[in-house]
Amino acid sequence: MTKSLHFLPLSSCPKYMECPPHTCPVHLTQYPVFQQWPMPAAPEGMNRTVVILQVVLHKWIPESNSVFFWFAEAGFQLAGTEVSHDSELRYASAKFTPLPKMAASIGVAACRALHSRCRGKLLSKGRGLFSGARCLVAEGETNFGFQTVSEAEKGEKVYRVFESVAKKYDIMNDSMSLGIHRLWKDILLHQMNPYPGTQLLDVAGGTGDIAFRFINYVRSQWEHQIRQKLKSHQNLSWQEISKSYEEEELKLPGGSQVVVCDINREMLKVGKQKAQHLGYSKGLSWVVGNAEELPFNDNKFDVYTIAFGIRNVTHIDQALQEAYRVLKPGGRFLCLEFSQVNNPIVSRLYDLYSFQVIPVLGEIIAGDWKSYQYLVESIRRFPAQEVFKAMIEDAGFLKVEYRNLTAGIVAIHSGFKL
Amino acid sequence: MGGWLRRAPGSLRGLRHLALGSPASAGRGYQLPHTDLTVTPEEHVDEETYYQLYPGHIPTSPLQKALLSAGSAFMALYNPYRHDMVAVLGETTGSSALRSLRDKMRHDPEGYRILQERPRIRLSTLDVTGLRGLSDGTFGREYVRFLDSNRVSPDTRMPVKFVDDEELAYVIQRYREVHDLMHTLLGMPTNMLGEVVVKWFEAIQTGLPMCILGAVFGPVRLNARKLQILTMELIPWAVQSGRNASCVLNFYYENRWEQTVESLREEIGILHPPAI
């Protein structure tokens, strides 16, 4: 079938990356992990007609999804099972007969598409953030910690917070997380697993932690490669040796490059000073830019990371769309961010620590209580793992997964642009 | 996750009361509406933000106050240039001393006037050129000379943040602003030695734990010679003056610029300073 079949929920199809467009039938599989589900057979006969009809209609009348949803619901009721209207419908029972199953999956897909449209509308008006019991914020307003402010104000307030904490940012990170943030960042790099030649864009990367780790990683990868070559008795040719000397002097191995982008000049200043102090100069550039409007061309980077920065962005969906835009096809999106804790005991201890100890540490070490109060409040306001995953998928990323670290205090979300 | 996640520190009531303090005890006085906070009914805002009693007030739980006192004491010793840490220490530990100070002020007519009128000593309210024009030996002239020679300004005093009573917040703010005037009256410069001497005087006068700690631990950073001068001459004089003098906060200094330093010293009860 033609490529046009992929209009309909592409982002909902985890199998998509395994089938090139020109041969793939429409897979309407269900969440969350496609390995658990057998790939449904390509639609045939009546089902195929229905699906094609839905796809064609959807292109011109997006609301037609709801028609198919009611149809699917009717189909479910005929088969005697429940339908959940929740946008997070995940599983259908395996005891479905093929028609209702197909109907179920169409229903799910339609439901998702409908919800993503609704969500898209909501998000585009800058409404608050999703999860459980969060209150709805009026249009044009957003959350600054537990306060409600206008969207224009939030950007400015966040800028001022980071301007005042910039100099003590690293010390505060160490004392608040008891040094664990270093482990988290190391795990992010291991998950990224860059090879020499990767182009990295680190957004909200102010003081350069991720960038420096990337450079170290790539260098050690390069050395590892050289050692492997020598071990396997492939002697390096003279040209290769001279090239490795050359590259060491002029740029990073393999031509890797890191661009550190941040909206806040103070943070970048601190980052540059750190780089000078630690001796990182090659392959590193520092750019002032807004995550919602990146000053880069399309399809430029292999990896896009944003570590502990995306919760400070006023319009998260715009930042995700920009991430999608600047990544090359095949590029990877990685987000390291504080998230919701699942374990109730850990959660209580974490709350106690966050609200009682962290602002006190901020006052004593940095002389700034309010910025760290904002920090812990903004963590609570950020959407939960699953909701954020859905937001990433809405931006067009595929194979979106997340990984909880430290019982969910921090999560790494990953997605691919394909 | 549910909304309870946002409530610090969770649903354990006992722990919460320790950590948050029960709402009633978070501070007497009316609630000042915080100007840049809009609270929607269904939104749970941290309880503490309701209890802002004066501009700049940050309500804190008993646990936070304990952590702040310990941390600020350590930081003030570790880095003596952190004046804000000294201020925080004073605020978090001084509640009973401040209350007795306020009672002393209430029982004195001039002190009572100060509590009513709440004057602040700031560069914007001080007529510096006028004071400079006064003759030598007057309180105003000597005060401005002190500001110039030590290159300090009355505006560098930290605003009060952690005192949970609005009147006591004013008392401690007044104490901070009067500190510079004490330097003038005692004739002490703003180096470490002078500060320690003034701290001894204030410790006797006010009984603030921060002053007592500063007086006891301050000399740690002095060299032997200075330490000797300190112990042999300055501290006995400071202690005696402190005991002899009436409460220094009971004087309306803004009305006394033309008074000579000597007569003011006599009136308060400060003994003549020894030559350093």
Interface residues (C-beta under 8 A of the other chain):
Chain A: S131 G132 A133 R134 C135 F146 Q147 T148 V149 Q340 V341 N342 S347 R348 D351 L352 S354 F355 Q356 V357 P359 V360 L361 E363 I364 I365 G367 W369 K370 E377 R380 A384
Chain B: M1 G2 G3 L5 R6 R7 A8 P9 G10 S11 L12 L15 A19 D36 L37 T38 T40 E42 E43 H44 V45 D46 T49 I58 S61 L63 Q64 L67 L68 G71 S72 M75 R82 D84 M85 V88 K161
